[in-house]
């Protein structure tokens, strides 16, 4: 993917997580229940194609082996948990269907491993609601399906690398176009709850913004000004926290937190930030605190502009 597509993809991942967390609100929006699954499916396909594009053709064997090991680990974990559920609930047929040993998976042919992993995914997916208390959730199943697709795509075929790259580029363009159209409909739907759910609406708009491609080596520039005077404010503290901190553990979350303070004209720059969606908390004594979401993507310059209102 190019820089623009990477930026758009980062925004859409952040949007997916935000909408998932606000399912209680989005579930009431007309047609959302139809649009959102398609949006998610497109993102999964984009991720698969993105991985394909990043494969180093000279190291395709090592890459496939890495994907194979990851697939075996994911499939085995879900297989075991699903089998425990089946045996605990007197379902010997399901227990037998998902029973695979680590040795059996490791010794399978490429196509055999793919087929076995698909069986595990299919059976677990069909029972996902009751498997929650056994440690299997939709995110794990999505990761397994992506792993299956990535491994299957890595199995050598008669197509040339150039043909694969061209096809992936064409497919990516189509998937981005589809999701852009779905997002345009989301933009319309959120207007329904603009007044009744102001925090949700504000959060949606913050994530929805696509960061413009920048130049140079900076990851982010910030400009904090007074709402009335428009003059930059010195000494404003901005704390950046990864939006999905629960995925990386408390200690890593503490390390990932970044705090910056504006200089005399209300500005500061950040040279390097990890890709992802962040919550930015803007604080200055005498002014009302602001909390907003921003997206950071490799190769793109994120511009944070905030106007603070006095208390």
C-alpha positions as CSV (number, residue, x, y, z in Angstrom):
1,X,0.0,0.0,0.0
2,X,1.1,3.6,-0.6
3,X,1.3,6.2,2.1
4,X,-2.2,7.5,1.4
5,X,-3.7,4.0,1.6
6,X,-1.8,3.3,4.8
7,X,-3.2,6.4,6.4
8,X,-6.7,5.5,5.3
9,X,-6.4,2.0,6.5
10,X,-5.1,3.1,9.9
11,X,-8.1,5.4,10.2
12,X,-10.5,2.6,9.3
13,X,-9.0,0.2,11.9
14,X,-9.5,2.9,14.5
15,X,-13.1,3.4,13.3
16,X,-13.8,-0.3,13.5
17,X,-12.6,-0.5,17.1
18,X,-14.5,2.7,18.1
19,X,-17.8,1.4,16.5
20,X,-17.3,-2.0,18.2
21,X,-17.0,-0.3,21.6
22,X,-20.1,1.7,21.0
23,X,-22.3,-1.1,19.8
24,X,-25.1,-0.1,22.2
25,X,-25.5,3.1,20.2
26,X,-24.8,1.9,16.6
27,X,-27.2,-1.1,16.9
28,X,-30.1,1.4,16.8
29,X,-28.9,3.0,13.5
30,X,-30.8,1.9,10.4
31,X,-29.0,-0.6,8.1
32,X,-25.9,-0.4,10.4
33,X,-26.2,-4.1,11.2
34,X,-25.8,-4.9,7.4
35,X,-23.1,-2.4,6.6
36,X,-20.7,-3.0,9.5
37,X,-20.0,-6.7,8.9
38,X,-19.2,-5.9,5.3
39,X,-16.9,-3.1,6.5
40,X,-15.1,-5.6,8.8
41,X,-14.8,-8.2,6.1
42,X,-13.2,-5.7,3.7
43,X,-10.7,-4.7,6.3
44,X,-9.7,-8.3,6.9
45,X,-9.2,-8.8,3.1
46,X,-7.1,-5.6,2.9
47,X,-4.9,-6.9,5.7
48,X,-4.3,-10.1,3.8
49,X,-3.4,-8.3,0.6
50,X,-1.2,-5.9,2.6
51,X,0.7,-8.8,4.0
52,X,1.1,-10.3,0.5
53,X,2.5,-7.0,-0.9
54,X,5.1,-6.9,1.9
55,X,6.4,-10.4,1.3
56,X,10.0,-10.4,0.3
57,X,10.0,-12.7,-2.7
58,X,13.5,-13.9,-2.1
59,X,12.5,-15.0,1.4
60,X,9.1,-16.5,0.6
61,X,10.0,-19.8,2.1
62,X,10.9,-18.3,5.5
63,X,7.8,-16.2,5.4
64,X,5.6,-19.2,4.7
65,X,7.2,-21.2,7.5
66,X,6.6,-18.3,9.9
67,X,2.9,-18.1,8.8
68,X,2.6,-21.9,9.2
69,X,3.9,-21.8,12.8
70,X,1.6,-19.0,13.7
71,X,-1.4,-20.8,12.1
72,X,-0.6,-24.1,13.9
73,X,-0.5,-22.2,17.3
74,X,-3.7,-20.3,16.7
75,X,-5.6,-23.4,15.4
76,X,-4.4,-25.6,18.2
77,X,-5.4,-23.2,20.9
78,X,-9.0,-22.8,19.6
79,X,-9.2,-26.5,18.9
80,X,-8.4,-27.4,22.5
81,X,-10.7,-24.9,24.0
82,X,-13.6,-25.9,21.7
83,X,-13.0,-29.6,22.5
84,X,-13.1,-28.9,26.2
85,X,-16.5,-27.1,25.7
86,X,-17.8,-30.0,23.6
87,X,-16.8,-32.6,26.2
88,X,-18.2,-30.6,29.1
89,X,-21.5,-30.3,27.3
90,X,-21.7,-34.0,26.1
91,X,-21.2,-33.2,22.4
92,X,-18.9,-36.0,21.3
93,X,-19.4,-35.2,17.6
94,X,-18.1,-31.7,17.9
95,X,-15.2,-32.9,20.2
96,X,-14.1,-35.4,17.5
97,X,-14.5,-32.8,14.7
98,X,-12.1,-30.3,16.3
99,X,-9.7,-32.8,17.8
100,X,-6.2,-32.3,16.3
101,X,-2.8,-32.9,18.0
102,X,0.1,-30.6,17.6
103,X,2.0,-33.3,15.9
104,X,-0.8,-33.9,13.5
105,X,-1.0,-30.3,12.5
106,X,2.7,-29.9,12.1
107,X,3.0,-33.0,9.9
108,X,0.1,-32.0,7.6
109,X,0.8,-30.9,4.1
110,X,0.3,-27.2,3.3
111,X,-3.2,-27.8,1.9
112,X,-4.0,-30.3,4.7
113,X,-3.1,-27.8,7.4
114,X,-5.2,-25.1,5.7
115,X,-8.2,-27.5,5.5
116,X,-7.8,-28.6,9.2
117,X,-7.6,-25.0,10.3
118,X,-10.7,-24.2,8.3
119,X,-12.6,-27.0,10.1
120,X,-11.6,-25.7,13.5
121,X,-12.5,-22.1,12.5
122,X,-15.9,-23.2,11.1
123,X,-16.9,-25.3,14.1
124,X,-15.7,-22.7,16.6
125,X,-17.3,-19.8,14.7
126,X,-20.7,-21.7,14.7
127,X,-20.5,-21.9,18.5
128,X,-18.8,-18.6,19.3
129,X,-21.5,-17.3,21.6
130,X,-21.2,-20.3,24.0
131,X,-17.4,-20.5,23.7
132,X,-16.8,-17.1,25.4
133,X,-16.5,-18.6,28.9
134,X,-13.9,-21.1,27.5
135,X,-11.6,-18.3,26.3
136,X,-12.7,-18.1,22.6
137,X,-13.9,-14.7,21.3
138,X,-14.7,-13.2,17.9
139,X,-11.3,-11.4,17.8
140,X,-9.5,-14.8,18.1
141,X,-11.6,-16.3,15.3
142,X,-10.9,-13.3,13.1
143,X,-7.2,-13.6,13.7
144,X,-7.4,-17.4,12.9
145,X,-9.2,-16.7,9.6
146,X,-6.7,-14.1,8.6
147,X,-3.9,-16.5,9.5
148,X,-5.5,-19.2,7.3
149,X,-5.9,-16.7,4.4
150,X,-2.3,-15.5,4.7
151,X,-0.9,-19.1,4.8
152,X,-3.0,-20.2,1.9
153,X,-1.9,-17.2,-0.1
154,X,1.8,-18.0,0.7
155,X,1.5,-21.5,-0.8
156,X,3.5,-21.3,-4.1
157,X,1.4,-21.2,-7.3
158,X,2.1,-21.0,-11.0
159,X,1.5,-17.2,-10.9
160,X,4.5,-14.9,-11.1
161,X,5.3,-12.5,-8.4
162,X,4.5,-9.5,-10.7
163,X,1.1,-10.9,-11.6
164,X,0.3,-11.4,-7.9
165,X,1.4,-7.8,-7.1
166,X,-0.7,-6.3,-9.9
167,X,-3.7,-8.4,-8.8
168,X,-3.3,-7.4,-5.2
169,X,-3.1,-3.7,-6.1
170,X,-6.3,-4.0,-8.2
171,X,-8.1,-5.8,-5.4
172,X,-6.9,-3.3,-2.8
173,X,-8.2,-0.4,-4.8
174,X,-11.6,-2.1,-5.1
175,X,-11.8,-2.9,-1.4
176,X,-10.8,0.7,-0.4
177,X,-13.5,2.0,-2.8
178,X,-16.2,-0.2,-1.2
179,X,-15.2,0.8,2.4
180,X,-15.1,4.5,1.4
181,X,-18.7,4.1,0.2
182,X,-19.7,2.4,3.5
183,X,-18.0,5.1,5.5
184,X,-19.9,7.7,3.6
185,X,-23.1,6.0,4.8
186,X,-21.8,5.9,8.3
187,X,-21.2,9.6,8.1
188,X,-24.9,10.1,7.3
189,X,-26.1,7.7,10.0
190,X,-24.2,9.3,12.9
191,X,-26.1,12.5,12.2
192,X,-29.2,10.7,13.6
193,X,-27.6,10.7,17.1
194,X,-25.6,13.9,16.8
195,X,-27.7,15.7,19.6
196,X,-28.6,12.6,21.7
197,X,-25.1,11.1,21.8
198,X,-22.7,14.1,21.6
199,X,-19.7,12.3,23.0
200,X,-20.1,9.4,20.5
201,X,-20.6,11.9,17.7
202,X,-17.5,13.9,18.6
203,X,-15.4,10.7,19.0
204,X,-16.6,9.5,15.6
205,X,-15.6,12.7,13.9
206,X,-12.2,12.7,15.5
207,X,-11.4,9.3,14.3
208,X,-13.0,9.8,10.9
209,X,-10.4,12.5,9.9
210,X,-7.9,11.2,7.5
211,X,-4.4,12.5,8.3
212,X,-2.8,14.4,5.4
213,X,0.5,13.0,4.0
214,X,3.4,15.1,5.3
215,X,7.0,15.7,4.4
216,X,10.2,15.3,6.4
217,X,10.7,13.0,9.3
218,X,8.2,14.3,11.8
219,X,5.3,12.1,13.0
220,X,3.2,14.8,14.6
221,X,3.0,18.6,14.9
222,X,0.8,20.3,17.4
223,X,-0.6,23.8,17.7
224,X,-2.7,24.8,20.7
225,X,-4.4,28.2,20.7
226,X,-6.9,30.3,22.7
227,X,-10.4,30.1,21.2
228,X,-11.0,33.9,21.6
229,X,-7.7,35.4,20.8
230,X,-6.3,32.7,18.5
231,X,-2.9,33.2,20.2
232,X,-0.8,30.1,20.9
233,X,-0.8,29.0,24.6
234,X,2.5,28.1,26.3
235,X,2.7,25.3,28.9
236,X,-0.2,23.2,27.6
237,X,0.3,19.5,28.5
238,X,-0.9,16.9,26.0
239,X,-0.9,13.2,27.0
240,X,-1.1,10.6,24.2
241,X,-2.3,7.1,25.2
242,X,-2.8,4.2,22.7
243,X,-6.5,3.7,22.3
244,X,-6.2,-0.1,22.6
245,X,-4.0,-0.2,25.7
246,X,-5.7,-3.3,27.0
247,X,-4.1,-5.3,24.3
248,X,-0.5,-4.6,25.3
249,X,-0.5,-4.9,29.0
250,X,-0.3,-2.4,31.8
251,X,3.5,-2.1,32.0
252,X,3.7,-1.6,28.2
253,X,0.9,0.9,28.4
254,X,2.8,3.0,30.9
255,X,5.8,2.9,28.6
256,X,3.7,3.7,25.6
257,X,2.2,6.8,27.2
258,X,3.7,10.0,25.8
259,X,3.5,13.5,27.4
260,X,4.4,16.7,25.6
261,X,4.2,20.4,26.6
262,X,3.8,23.4,24.2
263,X,6.4,26.0,23.8
264,X,6.0,29.8,23.7
265,X,3.8,29.9,20.6
266,X,1.7,26.9,21.5
267,X,3.6,24.4,19.4
268,X,5.5,21.2,19.8
269,X,6.7,18.4,17.4
270,X,7.1,14.7,17.8
271,X,9.6,12.9,15.6
272,X,8.5,9.3,16.1
273,X,5.3,7.6,17.2
274,X,4.1,4.0,16.8
275,X,1.3,3.5,14.3
276,X,-2.2,3.5,15.7
277,X,-5.1,5.4,17.2
278,X,-4.3,7.5,20.3
279,X,-6.4,9.3,22.9
280,X,-5.0,12.9,23.3
281,X,-5.8,14.6,26.6
282,X,-5.1,18.4,26.4
283,X,-4.8,20.2,29.8
284,X,-3.9,23.7,30.9
285,X,-4.7,25.5,34.1
286,X,-7.4,28.0,33.5
287,X,-8.8,26.2,30.5
288,X,-11.3,23.5,29.9
289,X,-9.8,20.1,29.3
290,X,-10.2,18.5,25.9
291,X,-10.0,14.8,25.0
292,X,-9.9,13.7,21.4
293,X,-8.8,10.7,19.2
294,X,-6.0,10.9,16.6
295,X,-4.5,8.5,14.1
296,X,-0.8,8.1,13.4
297,X,0.4,6.2,10.3
298,X,4.0,5.5,9.2
299,X,5.2,8.0,6.6
300,X,2.4,10.5,7.3
301,X,2.4,13.7,9.2
302,X,-0.3,14.0,11.8
303,X,-1.4,17.7,12.5
304,X,-3.0,18.3,15.9
305,X,-4.8,21.6,16.1
306,X,-6.7,22.5,19.3
307,X,-8.5,25.6,20.4
308,X,-8.9,25.8,24.2
309,X,-11.7,27.7,25.9
310,X,-11.1,29.4,29.2
311,X,-13.0,28.3,32.3
